[in-house]
């Protein structure tokens, strides 16, 4: 089909028209919007190349046509521009159009490639974040779950209530004490004592344990001393504050074995000269200067000079069986008996400087805080109460008033210790170990019911050092070291 070409007088762009333009008609240039009029006698194209129509004289304005120069007929033609607009768009110079298309395709390719790279980096970042999260979770679970088979650094933790404390195992080692069957009363024959600085530990294992006393260097986790015991039932051991003496209570024999802490060698045997009769000797305590040791037998208190072994005093302290005693930092002695009394004694005069009445119930144990400000009593609930079990009470020794009361349905044994700072009171024995908040009387850390998944075995005994580290002597013979962190 013949084609007509027009040249814009303003921008000189060549327009290819699919059909001839009637004489006098006008169209707008798609580039500069200038008006292009067909000549009065438009020539038709001849051949494939077609004939060229000479452009209008350059005297025509390059800007938009003035309104007065556009008759209604021309305006009507311009209004119909959308129809030829498509053809006019095709009529734009192909040499100018092709580079634009190539640029657009190139730009689109870059955007697509960039999007793919972004998605790739997002995937890599997400995978790395997931991996970090898994590693953190593993460490958290390791800190609160079971440790290695050798018991070192396991991080076994107990459940918590209150969220104010965490109970975490630091390490453990095997003491060589063989595990015994659940023989009635046998576990009461095993004892633990740790020096206040946490450097030395002593375990006694007479029944089924080879009748041995074992001394350990805790940092090196190795045995440094041992001794053969003379009797089958030694149910507790105590270490003097200056780490010179080791006292073993020999139940049913009414004697105390006083030994050298470094070697375990027996120095002397202390036996009370009775005045009022009573039961077996138990509940031994060293005075702050380590020169005096006291023990109770029934309702009486006896005292001996550690160096000479000579008995220096004895007196009746309670109307019923004495269940515990401890020294205050100033040298006064605190005792508790089943007459439901706590008494503070001046040993120079053998008189009670203060008496505190306990709650109703069977008194089983007494403990005094390291700073001498508080006392803790353990009692069994009386038959008058609906729910039987164990309850603890914390007392202000200066004021003689009760601070808090804690009750539990389990038998917590007779292990009872204050942690430094007097914030927590630890109670444990058998399958149960609990940290109590002293001020509120609520549980803060509890390990019980399924202790085989926590401490692995029942508890023979436990002790606390001056920095608050808890040592637990288990039924499988391992000695565990635990940290309490608020």
C-alpha positions in Angstrom: 0.0 0.0 0.0 1.4 3.4 -0.8 2.6 5.5 2.1 2.9 9.2 2.7 5.7 10.9 4.6 5.5 14.3 6.3 8.3 16.2 8.0 7.7 18.2 11.1 8.7 21.8 10.5 9.6 22.2 14.2 11.7 19.1 15.2 12.2 17.8 11.6 11.0 14.3 12.6 9.8 12.3 9.6 6.4 10.8 10.0 5.2 7.8 7.9 1.5 7.8 7.3 -0.4 4.6 6.3 -2.9 6.7 4.3 -2.6 10.0 2.5 -3.7 13.1 4.4 -6.4 15.1 2.7 -5.3 18.6 1.6 -5.8 21.2 4.3 -6.0 18.6 7.1 -3.6 18.8 10.1 -2.1 16.4 12.7 0.1 16.9 15.7 3.7 15.8 15.8 4.0 12.9 18.3 7.3 14.3 19.4 6.9 18.0 19.9 3.1 18.4 19.5 3.5 21.0 16.7 0.8 21.2 14.0 1.6 19.7 10.6 -0.6 20.5 7.7 -0.9 18.7 4.4 0.0 20.7 1.4 -2.7 21.8 -0.9 -1.7 19.2 -3.6 -0.2 16.2 -1.7 1.7 13.9 -3.9 1.1 10.2 -3.8 3.9 7.8 -3.1 5.2 5.7 -6.0 6.8 2.4 -5.5 7.9 0.8 -2.3 9.8 3.8 -1.2 7.0 6.3 -2.0 7.2 9.9 -2.8 8.2 12.6 -0.4 6.0 15.5 0.3 7.9 18.7 0.8 7.5 20.0 4.3 5.7 23.2 5.0 7.6 26.4 5.0 9.6 27.1 8.2 7.7 30.3 8.6 5.1 28.2 10.5 5.3 28.7 14.3 7.2 25.9 16.2 4.9 26.2 19.1 1.3 25.1 19.5 -1.1 26.6 17.0 -3.0 29.7 18.1 -6.7 29.2 18.7 -7.6 31.5 15.9 -5.7 29.5 13.4 -7.5 26.3 14.2 -10.9 26.1 12.5 -13.6 23.8 13.9 -12.8 21.3 11.2 -9.1 21.1 12.2 -10.0 20.8 15.9 -12.3 18.0 15.1 -9.4 16.2 13.3 -7.1 16.8 16.3 -9.8 15.5 18.6 -9.7 12.3 16.6 -6.0 11.9 17.2 -6.3 8.7 19.2 -7.0 6.8 16.0 -3.9 7.9 14.1 -1.9 8.1 17.4 -1.2 4.4 17.2 0.0 4.6 13.7 1.9 7.8 14.5 3.6 5.9 17.3 4.6 3.2 14.9 5.7 6.0 12.6 8.4 7.2 15.0 11.8 6.7 13.6 12.8 3.0 14.0 16.4 4.0 14.6 15.4 5.9 17.7 12.8 3.4 18.9 15.0 0.2 18.9 17.6 1.5 21.4 14.9 2.4 23.8 13.5 -1.2 23.7 16.9 -2.6 24.2 17.5 -0.4 27.2 14.2 -1.4 28.7 15.0 -5.1 28.3 18.4 -4.6 29.8 17.0 -2.7 32.8 14.4 -5.4 33.3 17.1 -8.1 33.3 19.0 -6.3 36.0 16.0 -5.9 38.2 15.2 -9.6 37.8 18.8 -10.6 38.6 18.8 -8.3 41.6 15.6 -9.7 42.9 17.1 -13.2 42.7 20.2 -12.1 44.6 18.0 -10.5 47.3 16.0 -13.7 47.7 19.2 -15.7 47.9 20.7 -13.5 50.6 17.4 -13.5 52.5 17.5 -17.3 52.4 21.1 -17.4 53.6 20.4 -14.9 56.4 17.3 -16.8 57.5 19.2 -20.1 57.6 22.0 -18.6 59.6 19.6 -17.1 62.1 17.9 -20.5 62.5 21.2 -22.2 63.1 22.2 -19.6 65.7 18.8 -20.1 67.4 19.3 -23.9 67.5 22.8 -23.5 69.0 21.5 -21.1 71.7 18.6 -23.5 72.5 21.0 -26.4 72.8 23.2 -24.5 75.3 20.1 -23.5 77.3 18.8 -27.0 77.4 22.3 -28.3 78.3 22.5 -25.8 81.2 19.2 -26.9 82.6 19.2 -30.6 81.5 21.3 -33.7 82.1 25.1 -33.5 82.0 27.7 -35.9 80.8 28.1 -39.4 82.0 31.1 -38.5 84.1 29.0 -36.0 86.1 31.3 -33.0 85.3 29.8 -29.7 84.2 26.5 -31.3 83.5 24.4 -28.3 84.5 21.5 -30.4 85.8 18.9 -28.0 87.2 15.8 -28.3 89.3 12.4 -26.7 88.6 11.8 -23.2 89.9 8.9 -21.5 91.5 9.0 -17.7 91.9 11.8 -17.2 89.4 14.2 -15.6 91.9 16.9 -18.2 91.9 18.5 -20.8 89.6 20.0 -24.1 90.8 22.8 -25.4 88.5 25.3 -28.2 88.9 28.9 -27.1 88.5 30.7 -30.5 88.6 30.8 -33.8 90.5 33.2 -36.7 91.1 33.0 -40.2 92.4 34.0 -40.7 96.1 34.3 -44.4 95.7 31.5 -45.1 98.2 29.5 -48.0 96.9 25.8 -47.7 96.4 23.8 -49.6 99.1 20.3 -51.1 99.0 17.5 -49.2 100.5 18.1 -50.7 104.0 16.0 -49.3 106.8 18.1 -46.6 108.6 21.2 -47.2 106.5 21.2 -43.8 104.9 21.3 -42.1 108.2 24.7 -43.7 108.8 26.3 -41.7 105.9 27.5 -38.2 106.5 29.1 -35.2 104.7 31.1 -32.2 106.0 32.8 -29.5 103.8 35.1 -26.8 105.0 33.8 -23.2 105.0 36.1 -22.3 102.1 34.9 -25.3 100.0 38.4 -26.8 99.6 38.1 -30.0 101.6 35.2 -32.5 101.9 34.8 -35.5 104.3 32.4 -38.4 103.7 31.6 -41.2 106.2 30.3 -44.5 104.9 30.4 -47.1 107.6 27.4 -49.3 106.7 28.1 -51.0 103.4 30.8 -48.5 102.5 33.8 -50.5 103.9 33.6 -48.7 107.3 35.7 -45.9 105.9 36.1 -42.2 106.4 37.3 -40.5 103.2 38.9 -37.0 102.9 39.0 -35.2 99.5 40.7 -32.3 97.9 37.7 -30.8 96.1 39.6 -28.7 93.5 41.7 -31.7 92.4 38.7 -34.1 92.9 40.9 -36.8 94.5 41.1 -38.6 97.8 43.9 -37.3 100.1 43.2 -39.2 103.3 41.2 -42.1 104.7 40.6 -43.9 108.0 39.0 -47.1 109.1 36.0 -46.5 111.4 35.6 -48.4 114.6 31.9 -48.9 114.5 29.1 -49.4 112.0 27.0 -46.3 112.6 28.6 -42.9 112.2 25.7 -40.8 111.0 27.4 -37.4 110.9 30.7 -35.5 110.7 31.7 -32.0 111.6 34.8 -29.9 110.8 36.2 -27.2 113.1 36.3 -23.6 111.9 40.1 -23.6 111.8 40.2 -26.9 109.8 42.2 -28.7 112.5 39.7 -31.2 113.8 37.2 -33.6 112.4 34.4 -34.9 114.7 32.4 -38.0 114.0 29.3 -38.8 116.0 29.2 -42.4 116.8 25.5 -43.3 117.4 24.5 -46.0 120.0 28.0 -45.8 121.5 27.6 -42.4 123.2 31.0 -41.3 122.0 32.6 -38.7 119.7 35.7 -39.6 117.6 38.0 -36.6 117.4 40.3 -36.9 114.4 43.0 -35.0 112.5 41.4 -33.5 109.4 44.5 -33.8 107.2 45.1 -37.5 107.8 42.0 -38.8 109.4 44.0 -40.2 112.3 42.1 -40.7 115.5 43.3 -38.3 118.2 40.9 -39.2 121.0 37.5 -40.5 121.9 35.1 -38.2 123.9 32.5 -39.8 126.2 30.2 -37.8 128.4 30.2 -38.3 132.2 26.4 -38.5 132.6 24.5 -36.7 135.3 20.9 -37.1 134.2 21.1 -40.2 131.9 19.7 -40.1 128.4 20.0 -41.5 124.9 22.9 -41.7 122.4 25.3 -38.8 121.9 24.6 -36.7 118.9 24.4 -33.1 117.4 28.0 -32.1 117.8 29.2 -28.5 117.3 32.5 -26.6 117.4 32.9 -23.3 119.1 34.0 -20.3 116.8 37.7 -20.5 118.1 37.8 -24.3 117.6 39.0 -24.9 121.1 35.7 -26.3 122.4 33.4 -29.0 121.2 29.9 -29.7 122.6 27.6 -32.6 122.2 24.1 -33.4 123.4 22.8 -36.6 125.0 19.1 -36.6 125.6 18.3 -33.5 127.6 22.0 -32.6 128.5 24.7 -30.6 126.9 28.4 -31.6 127.4 31.5 -29.7 126.6 35.2 -30.8 126.0 38.5 -29.1 125.5 39.6 -30.2 122.0 43.4 -30.3 122.8 43.2 -32.2 126.1 40.0 -34.1 125.6 38.9 -33.1 129.1 35.2 -32.6 129.8 34.8 -29.0 131.0 31.0 -28.8 131.7 27.6 -30.4 131.5 24.1 -29.1 132.2 20.5 -29.9 131.6 19.2 -27.7 128.8 15.7 -28.9 128.0 12.8 -30.8 129.5 12.6 -33.1 126.5 15.0 -34.5 123.9 17.4 -32.0 122.4 17.3 -32.1 118.6 19.8 -29.5 117.6 22.5 -27.0 118.7 24.8 -24.4 117.1 27.2 -21.7 118.2 26.7 -18.0 117.5 29.7 -15.9 116.4 30.0 -14.4 119.9 30.4 -17.8 121.5 26.9 -18.3 122.9 25.2 -21.6 122.3 21.7 -22.1 120.8 19.8 -25.3 121.5 16.3 -26.6 120.5 14.3 -29.4 122.1 11.1 -31.3 121.7 9.8 -29.2 124.5 9.2 -26.7 121.7 11.8 -24.3 122.9 14.8 -22.5 121.4 17.2 -21.3 124.1 20.3 -19.1 123.9 22.9 -20.0 126.5 25.7 -18.1 128.2 28.2 -20.9 128.8 30.1 -19.0 131.4 27.1 -19.0 133.7 25.2 -22.0 132.2 22.0 -19.9 132.1 19.6 -19.2 129.3 19.9 -15.6 128.2 16.8 -15.9 125.9 14.0 -18.4 125.3 11.8 -18.5 122.2 8.6 -20.6 122.1 8.1 -22.6 118.9 4.9 -23.5 117.1 3.0 -26.6 118.0 4.4 -29.8 116.4 7.2 -32.3 116.9 10.6 -30.5 116.7 13.1 -32.4 114.6 16.0 -30.0 113.7 17.6 -26.7 114.4 20.0 -24.5 112.3 21.5 -21.1 112.9 22.6 -18.7 110.1 26.3 -18.0 109.7 26.0 -14.4 111.0 24.0 -15.6 114.0 21.0 -13.4 113.3 18.4 -16.1 112.4 17.4 -19.6 113.5 15.5 -22.2 111.5 13.4 -24.9 113.1 12.1 -28.0 111.4 8.9 -29.7 112.8 6.3 -32.3 111.8 2.8 -31.0 111.7 0.6 -32.0 114.6 -2.2 -34.5 114.2 -4.7 -31.6 114.7 -3.9 -30.2 111.2 -5.6 -31.6 108.2 -2.6 -32.0 106.0 0.4 -33.8 107.5 3.9 -33.1 106.5 6.9 -30.9 107.5 7.0 -27.2 108.2 9.9 -24.9 108.8 9.9 -21.6 110.7 12.5 -18.8 110.6 13.1 -16.8 113.8 14.8 -13.5 114.6 17.1 -14.4 117.5 17.5 -10.9 118.6 13.8 -10.0 118.8 12.6 -13.5 119.5 9.9 -13.2 116.8 8.9 -15.4 113.9 9.7 -14.1 110.4 8.1 -16.7 108.2 6.6 -20.2 108.1 7.0 -22.7 105.3 5.0 -26.0 104.9 5.5 -29.0 102.7 3.8 -32.3 102.4 7.0 -34.2 102.1 9.4 -35.5 104.8 12.5 -33.3 104.1 14.8 -35.4 106.3 16.9 -33.5 108.8 19.2 -31.6 106.5 18.8 -27.8 107.1 21.2 -24.9 106.2 21.0 -21.2 105.7 22.7 -19.8 102.6 25.0 -16.7 103.1 23.1 -13.5 103.2 20.0 -15.2 104.8 17.9 -15.0 101.7 17.4 -18.7 101.3 17.0 -21.7 103.6 17.9 -25.1 102.2 16.2 -28.2 103.3 16.7 -31.7 101.9 17.1 -35.4 102.4 15.9 -38.6 100.6 14.4 -37.6 97.2 13.7 -34.0 98.1 15.7 -30.8 98.0 14.1 -27.3 98.4 15.3 -23.7 98.6 12.9 -21.5 100.5 12.7 -17.7 100.4 13.2 -16.7 104.0 11.3 -13.4 103.9 8.2 -14.7 102.1 8.3 -18.4 103.1 7.7 -19.5 99.5 9.6 -22.1 97.4 12.1 -20.7 95.0 13.9 -23.8 93.8 12.5 -27.3 94.2 14.0 -30.7 93.2 11.8 -33.6 94.1 9.5 -36.3 92.7 11.6 -37.8 89.9 14.9 -36.8 91.4 16.4 -39.6 89.3 16.2 -37.2 86.4 17.6 -34.3 88.4 20.1 -35.4 91.0 20.1 -39.0 89.8 19.9 -40.6 93.2 18.6 -40.0 96.7 20.5 -37.6 99.0 22.6 -38.9 101.9 23.6 -35.5 103.1 24.4 -32.0 102.0 26.4 -29.0 103.2 26.9 -25.3 102.3 30.0 -23.2 102.1 30.6 -19.6 103.0 30.2 -18.4 99.4 26.8 -20.3 99.1 28.0 -23.3 97.1 25.9 -26.4 97.9 27.5 -29.8 98.1 25.3 -32.9 97.8 26.4 -36.5 98.7 24.3 -38.9 96.6 23.4 -42.6 97.0 25.5 -43.6 94.0 28.6 -42.2 95.8 29.0 -39.0 93.8 29.7 -35.7 95.4 28.0 -32.9 93.5 28.8 -29.2 93.6 25.9 -26.8 92.9 25.6 -23.1 92.5 22.7 -21.0 93.5 22.3 -17.8 91.5 19.7 -15.2 92.1 
